[in-house]
């Protein structure tokens, strides 16, 4: 057997100096045992395992010991026992030496040094599961008598729907949105609306986790034109124009909406983008509009060449926060007759009843503008002047189980804010579902089935 170099530090050898010269002249097997003793000081588990292996090795004609069964979720490094492998069991004198060394007081800095040399038992404890950040609710709220339009409530029943394609174009090219802010708008409200619009193309789930606004727009992209081209999923804000002077007054008609667009085009903030452009007029809370609150909360159409010079798809949506939130900001506000015994309104996700309600209407009109820009593409019914479109078919539905007065299953966060889709920059929105041409039913990304 080769000579064994002592691994003991000088402090431990100091404890051995009182021993007799004859004890220090033990055989190589004794030296191996001393090495094992030092190892047991470092780890009792390793010592017991080595001792068991030594006994097994002697009793089985030098056959190698069987491995110790592994421990679940642990990592164990076992030290070699070759130096302790020898013939026969240890005599009582050697056991006495082990007891003496074990009871010796080894300085703490030596223990720290030994722990750095060997890997001890490490138990990996899985982290506790994070509590959910939201819960699901499906409140029953009676629909107001007039909501987004005067169309019939189909509530997702495919038996009543005959949505047909009328051979007109859809917005299959990348969509450029030109925003016209009419009236006095707060910068925070403008940023919120722009975050919603830009979330349509935010397909990165790290930036906007599912269910997301981009997932919601995927239903819109299922619609095609006669060439088989789908509605584009690329939506960007190509320009903005602010009319803070109320150039056409604080009351607008359907016809004067086109004059607002014409003024923006003539003043050169916008190009005439008749191929990819759509024009979005957003009126502030102090602007009244023909039929606003009485019959509509928004509408879309196209401009007349005689007024603007081109046929341009456009949409208008108004802020109903002070005029009729119980009609156009549903379900964040409920009609007055439902007060008291009726259900309470839901908390808006961005703490503004008017703008949060407006965003759902913007989504409604954009989806219909993309699928029926010139009112000759996708709609139900035979009258193109009053078409029932993919948003009209799902009014009042925001999640699974909607209909019959229920808005459907939506999320509610810890602050009580209600939403069903996520947007960029951590935004949350509540937008209505849309009619799917594949499912022949209303669909949304937060569906539970």
Helices and strands as residue ranges (DSSP letters): H 10-16, H 21-24, H 28-42, H 44-59, E 74-75, G 82-84, H 92-103, H 108-117, E 122-123, E 134-137, G 158-160, E 163-165, E 175-182, H 187-199, H 213-220, E 235-243, E 251-252, H 254-266, E 277-283, E 288-289, E 298-302, H 305-308, E 313-318, H 325-328, G 336-338, H 353-371, E 378-380, G 384-386, G 392-394, E 410-413, E 418-419, E 421-422, G 424-426, E 428-429, E 434-436, E 441-443
